[in-house]
Amino acid sequence: MDTAAAWQHLFSSWPKSRPKTGIVITTFQEPIPFTNFLLSEGILALERDRPDSQNARKVFVAFTAILAVKFTDTDDFLNFKQLGFC
């Protein structure tokens, strides 16, 4: 599985009980904090709670441009099994 497909799988299998929040790090080294997201084939739509330096609150990111996803919550690490980890 390529990384774009892995990221798409992670976001498409996001548990309904887990808040849609986190920080996407792009291959451009840009951190994008998000409070919600929507999926399309090959593209992730992210919503921010505050605008960035260009005053944008929403951004579309290709799954191929995602390098990492960070979480700021304090949930138990085992809860990530819901996202497909074992």
N, C-alpha and C positions, 0 to 999 in steps of 0.2 A: 504494500500500500504506500503510495507516495504521501508526502506530508500534507499537500493540499487536501487530499481525500481524508486523511486522518483528522485534520482540523474540521472539515465539514462534518465528519461523523461525530466528533466530540460535540459540536454545537447542535447538531440535529438530534442527538440523543440526550440533550440537557434535561435533567429531571424537573418536572413541574414544581416539585417541592423546594428546589434550589433557586434562590434569587438570581436573576439574569444580570449579575454584576461582576466586574473584574477589570483587568487592564490587558489589552492586546498590545503586544510589542510587534511592530512591523519590521520588515527587512530594511526599511529606511531608517531604522533605529528610533522610530517615533512611538512613544507610549500613548495609547488611547484608552483612557478610563471610560467605562461604559456602564450604563444603568439599565439598558435594555438592548435587545438585538432581534433582528429578523433575518431569515435565510432565503437565499435564492441560489440557483444552480451556479456554483463557482464564486459567489459573492456573499459577503456578510455585511449587513447594514447595522451600524452601531449608533446608539443614542447616548449622548453625554448629558449630565445634569448641569454642566457649566460650559459656556462656549470656549473654544480654543483661542489662540492669538489672532486668528483670522475671523473670529466671531461665529464659527461653525459649531453647531450642536449635533449634527448628524454627519456620518461619513460612511461611504461604501469602501470595503476593503476586499480585494481578491483573496481567496484562501491561500493562493500561492505566495502572497505577500505577508503572511503571518509567520512570525518567528517564534513567538512564545505567548503564553497567556498566564497572567499573574492573578492571584486572589488575595484580597485584603481581609477576608472574614477570618474568624477564629474557630471555624468548625473543626471537628475532629478529622484528622487526616484520612481515616478510614471511610469517611463519607465520599471520597473521590472514587470509590468503587462504583458508585452510581453513574459515573461518567465513563465507565469501561475499564478502569484500572483494576489490577488484581495483585 
